[in-house]
Amino acid sequence: MDKIKIENLEVFARHGVFPEENKLGQKFLVSAVLYTDTRRAGKTDALSASTDYGEVCRFIDMFMREHTFSLIERAAECLAEELLIHIPGLEKVRLEVKKPWAPIGLPLETVSVEILRQWHRAYIALGSNMGDRKAYLDQAVKALDSLPLFPAKGGENNGEEGDRSSCTGAVEQVSKYYETAPYGMTEQEDFLNACLSLRTLLTPEELLEELHRIEQEAGRERIIHWGPRTLDLDLIFYDDLILESDELCIPHVEMHKRRFVLEPLCEIAPYRRHPVYGKTVQEMLGECT
């Protein structure tokens, strides 16, 4: 993507582990690389078509002054996510927060933290075959559209979380609901299945935690493998990521075998290509027996 660069914006803020830093404040330098599309601005010469770096600088200055964090890691993380949410057209940001006067008792020029954060697109499969199946799917779509910005893990050094409950407005597309026969354990009620796409700032692991939370709130019990469930949420794709861990496999390991996943997924993303097999969703659906 195109880049707009801001280098060493000087701000006065009160971040630091020591009480004196929070009380007296000190100078910080913030650099940012804004990943965006400058094509329309380049063709029209209109400021309204661009990412206004003046506005971004004022946003950074205000955010750094109005918040107090113990760690510059925390300052960088929160600033990056606020920029991604509030600056139109910003898809990715590389931030470096420098602390020239770090109180470590030794001579040094500066200490800094540099991070890269961006929007991600994930595809989620939904299923239910207990109770009011449609209501469970409807509630899951609503919950996914209201995902928290990121999991609350403690915050500013005044002991309060601050306003970290803002949501991303995540859901972009939702397929229709499909009536499907059960898979694996066939002696149970038919399912309603669907797929949706969402934009998120959560990591795959954080997103999986949120999926489990939503399932639990719907009364999901993991007792019988492939057994009946009030709500089942599976992470199918996350960008073009290939990931295998003890808790998570992306793309979903058996998605290419499951028509109840491929059919609704094909409705919203027919040309999405599997990063391992190289086939589109439409092609995998055509081969699925």
N, C-alpha and C positions, 0 to 999 in steps of 0.2 A: 504494500500500500504506500501511498504518498506520505511524506513526513513533514511536520512543522516542528522546528526545534527551538526550545527556550533554554538558554544556558545561564546558570548561576544567578537566578533571581534572588536578590537579597531581601530577607524578611527578618523581622524581630519577633521572637516568640519565646514561650516559657516551657519548653520541653526539657525533661531531664530527670534523672533519678533522685538528685539531691534537692532538698527544700529550697536552697538558695537559688537554684536554677529556675524553679517554678515561680519564685518571688521576684527575682531581679530580671530574669530573661537574658537572652543573648542572641547573637546573629546566627542565622542559618542561611545556607545557599541551596536553592532548589533548581534542578535542571529537569526538563521534560521533553520527551519525544512523543509527539501526538500523531498517531497513525490514523489517517482519514483520507477522504477522496477530494483532491483539490481540482479535479477536472472542470467542474462547472464554474468555480471561481476563476480558473485560468482562462476560460472561454468568455466569461461575461464581465470580468473586472469588477464584480460586485462584492462588497464586504459581506452582505447577507448570505452569499453563496459559499462563504468560507468558514473555517473554524477560526474565530476571532482570537488571536493570541493575546491581545490586550485584555479581553474579557477573562481568558484563562489565567493570566498573570494576576489579575485582581482577585479571582476566585482562590488561587493558591495563597495569596497574601492574607486574605480574610480567614480562610480555613486554618492556616497555621497560627494566626494570632488569636482566634476565638476558641481554640482547643488547647488542652494541656495533656501531654502524654509523657510517660516515664521514658519510653524508648523511641528512638527515631525509626525503628522498624515498624512500630505501631502507627506512628505519624504517616509514614510512607504508605502503608497498607490502606489506612482509612482515606487518605487523600486520593490515592489512585481510584478507589471505588467510587468516591463522590464525584470525581471528574468524569468517569465513565457513565455515571447515571445522569449527570446534569449538563454535560456539554454535548449539544446535538452533533451527530455525525462522527463522534469519536468511537472507534472500534477497539483500539488498543492504545496503551500508554506505557512508556518506559520512564520511570521516575528515579531520580537520584537526590537524596536529601543529605547535605553535607553539614557537619558540625565543626566549624573551624576552631572553637575554643573548648574542646572536650576536656573536662577537668580530670585528667588521669595522673597528674603530677610528673609528666614527662614531656619533653618538647616534641611536638608533631605539627604538621601543616594542617591536616584536617582528617576527620573520620567521616565515612559516608556509608549509606545503605542504598543499593540500587535494586529495583524490582521491575518486573514486566508483568502487567495484568491486562486482560482483555475479556470481551464478551465471547461466550461459547454457545454453540447450538447443540442441544441434546434431543434425542428422540426416545419417548417413553411409551411402552406398551401397557395397556390397562386391561384388567379382566375381573369379572365377578360372576359367581354362580350360587350365591346365597342371599336370601331375603329380597329386598327391593334392589335388584341389580342395577337398574338405570340410576336410581338415587345414589348408590355408592359410586358409580362412575362420574355422575354429575358433581358430587362432592369432591372427588379426587381432582377433577379438572379445575374446580374453583380453588382448591388448596394449592395446586401446582402453580396457578396464576398468582398466588399470594405468597410465594416462597420468600423467606427473609433474605436480606441482602447477604448475610453470612451468619453462621452459628455464633451465638453470643458466648464469649469466652473471657469475660472480664474486660475492663476497658480503661477509661481515663483514671488518672491517679487520685481523683477525688472519691473513688470507690463506686461511682455510678456508671451505668452502662451508656448513658447518653442516648441520643436519638439514633440507635442502630437497628431499629425495627422496620425501617423503610423497605418496601417490596419492589421487585424489579418489573412487575407486570409481564411475567415471563412467557405465558403461553401465546404462541403465534398461530398455529393451526391445530384443529382437532378433526379427526375422521368421523364418519358416522359410526354408529354402534352396530356390530355384527353379531348375529346369533350363531354360535359355533358349538360343535360337539366337544365333549371333554377330551383332553389329551393325557396319555399315560394311564391314569386310573379312570376307566371308562364308566364305572358304575356310580355315576353321580349326575346331578342336574347339568343341563346345557349352560354355557357361558354367554355373557355379553362381553365382547372384546372391542377395543379401539386402540388407536395410536394418536399421539400428539407430538408436536415439536415445541421447544421452548428455548428462549435465550436466557442465559444465566451467567452469573459471575462465580458461582460455586465450583469448587473442584469436583472431580468425579466422586471422590470419597465423601465429601460433604453432601453432594446431591444424593448419594445412596443413603446416607443417614436420614435425610429428609423424606425419601421415599418410604423407608421403614417406619418413620414417625407417622406419616399419613396412613399407612396400612394399619398400624396399631390403633390409631384413633378411630379407624373404621371397624375395630374389633377383630382384626386378622389374628389367627392363631396358627402357628407353624407346627402342626402335630403330625399330619400325614403328608408325605411327599406326593406332589401332584394331586392332593386331595381337595375337597371343597374349601372355598375361601370367600369371605365377604369382599375382599379387595386384593388384587395382585398387581404390583407395579414393578416393571422390569426396565432397566436402562439398556437400550438397544444400541444406539450410537452416541458418541460424544465427539463432536467435530470429526476428524479422521483419525482419532486416537486408537492405537492398539495397546491394550493394557491387560496384563494377567497377574493377579495377586491372589492371596488366600481368600479375600472377601469379594473380589470383583473381577469380571472378565468383560472387556470391551473390544470389539463388538460382542453382543450377547452370543454365547458359545453355540446355541442351537437355533438361532433365529432363522437361518436359511432352510431349516427343516419344518418350520411351523407356519402353516397357511394362516392360522388365526392371528399371527403377527404380520406376515407379509401382505395379506390382503388389505387391512386398514392402513398399513404403512405405505403401500403402493398408491393409495388414494391421495396422500399428502406429499409423498416424496418418491415418485416412480423412478426418477433418474439418479437418486442417491446411490453412490457406488460403495460396495463393501470394500474396506481398505485392505482386507486380506485376500479375498477371492477375486476382487476386481470386477465383479458383476453388479449390475444395477438391481435395485429392488424389484423392478418389473421383470428382469431376466430370471431372478431367483424364484419369483412367484410362478413364472411359466414352467420352471423345472420342478416345482415342489409337488410331490405326489402324496 
